[in-house]
Amino acid sequence: MYEISAFIAAFARSGVASWTAQNRSSLVCRRRLVLFSMTEEISGLPTRRAALRLLDTVMRMGTPMDQATANATKGLSPPDRALAIAIAQETLRWSVDLDTLIDSKTKQVLPDDSKARMVLRLALAQILRLGTPAHAAIATALPLVDGGPRRLVHGVLGSLLRAEVALPELPSLPEAVMMRWHPAWGDDMIAGAQKALSEPPPLDLALRTPAETNAWAERLNGVSLMPGHVRLPRGTAVEELDGYDAGAWWVQDLAASLPARLLGDGTGKRALDLCAAPGGKTMQLSAAGFAVTALDNSARRMDRLMSNLERTQLNAERVNADVMDWKPSQPFDAILLDAPCSATGTMRRHPDVLQRIDMKAINNLAAIQSAMLDRAAGWVKPGGTLVFATCSLEPHEGEAQAEAFLARHPEYATMPVTADELPAGVVPNAQGHVRTMPPMLAEQGGLDGFFVARFARRATVK
């Protein structure tokens, strides 16, 4: 700023009484170029800009963070990209409590989607959660509001730092989430959800050969919570692990592996995996001996499924189509429908879902799930099995779906899940379905939230 002020003063002392419009424009352009040069030279600023773009895309536009990441972090090195994602994720995990701090130091409440609030959230998350020195967080925050309320942002940050504020032990859930979950699940689940939200989850691997579980747990220095599973500490570099290139395993949360497990041995049987990409359940079914047809409507995600199959040396027929348009030539022994859902059960790894998903979206997704279930129900052989699953903590996408499906389809009955089909510490509910919740296996690293129902098609309808 001194360089710009000195330039203006020297220009004024030159004796020029009046500036032409062209001169004024030239000076403004030069000032902007100097400002641009100064801000871009600040170490770490491009990374913070990327984090801000991520937050804006998720919180203002409602885009899933996974979809926003590529564009928002374009041009960053892998370490800077990882840092931008970490800053955005910590901001999302603690957004309710960060907003409480911000509101305590402003005379008027800032709009939820204002840039000033976004930048304040981002800076505070770095200081209070990631251990970024305050001077570095402020230096990279202020240029993000150039042309905006820099003084406000600087003043709020200064006031909060002087007050030596701190975040609570566990993050608060958004009010709308509390209103949905507390009546449905109660205090224990809410406390478990807050604990689950506070930290990213460990890394779970599903093994191509479950008989080698103990050997792989030892080789990878991990722990196993059931056959075919190994758990490692978070932060592990997946591609560098023993067995990755050989395709001995793939990344899959333990809860997400349960739906395919419930179809059992597939020797001599045909299975259909609906909404299959990126392929975790398809690989499970193939490894279990099924002749698998994997269907998904996303060509890009189907490419990932094909890559995963090639790496693990497993096989499946791949169909790029919409469930509601496609029809098989013959029925299947088993169908797995891991339906599109709110994904609120994955909040540990995707905290953005708690910001993006509302009751309208949940109802719309529940309607899609019902339609897919009805369509898939006619593709199962008499005596065959249909497994329905959602990675959701919303009853509308789980318990209510199962009950409504059975009411619509008297040709189906619940095939109760037994405790010996599940990890120790997870038990079926009274209806014989599986509901994994944040408090489950907390001491071992926890689980994603999932609902799984297994139905058998009667050989003859009553």
Sequence and secondary structure as in RCSB ss.txt:
>XXXX:A:sequence
MYEISAFIAAFARSGVASWTAQNRSSLVCRRRLVLFSMTEEISGLPTRRAALRLLDTVMRMGTPMDQATANATKG
LSPPDRALAIAIAQETLRWSVDLDTLIDSKTKQVLPDDSKARMVLRLALAQILRLGTPAHAAIATALPLVDGGPR
RLVHGVLGSLLRAEVALPELPSLPEAVMMRWHPAWGDDMIAGAQKALSEPPPLDLALRTPAETNAWAERLNGVSL
MPGHVRLPRGTAVEELDGYDAGAWWVQDLAASLPARLLGDGTGKRALDLCAAPGGKTMQLSAAGFAVTALDNSAR
RMDRLMSNLERTQLNAERVNADVMDWKPSQPFDAILLDAPCSATGTMRRHPDVLQRIDMKAINNLAAIQSAMLDR
AAGWVKPGGTLVFATCSLEPHEGEAQAEAFLARHPEYATMPVTADELPAGVVPNAQGHVRTMPPMLAEQGGLDGF
FVARFARRATVK
>XXXX:A:secstr
 HHHHHHHHHHHHTT  S  HHHHHHHHHHHHHHHHHHHHTSTTHHHHHHHHHHHIIIIIT   HHHHHHHHTTT
  HHHHHHHHHHHHHHHHTHHHHHHHHHTT SS   TT HHHHHHHHHHHHHHHS   HHHHHHHHGGGGTTS H
HHHHHHHHHHHHTT    SS    HHHHHHHHHHH HHHHHHHHHHHHS   EEEEES GGGHHHHHHHTT B S
STTEEEE TT  GGGSTTTTTT EEE  HHHHHHHHTT   TT EEEEET TT HHHHHHHHTT EEEEEES HH
HHHHHHHHHHHHT   EEEES TTT   SS EEEEEEE     GGGTTT TTHHHH  HHHHHHHHHHHHHHHHH
HHTTEEEEEEEEEEES   GGGTHHHHHHHHHH TTEEE    GGGS TT    TTS EEE TTTTGGGT    E
EEEEEEE SS  
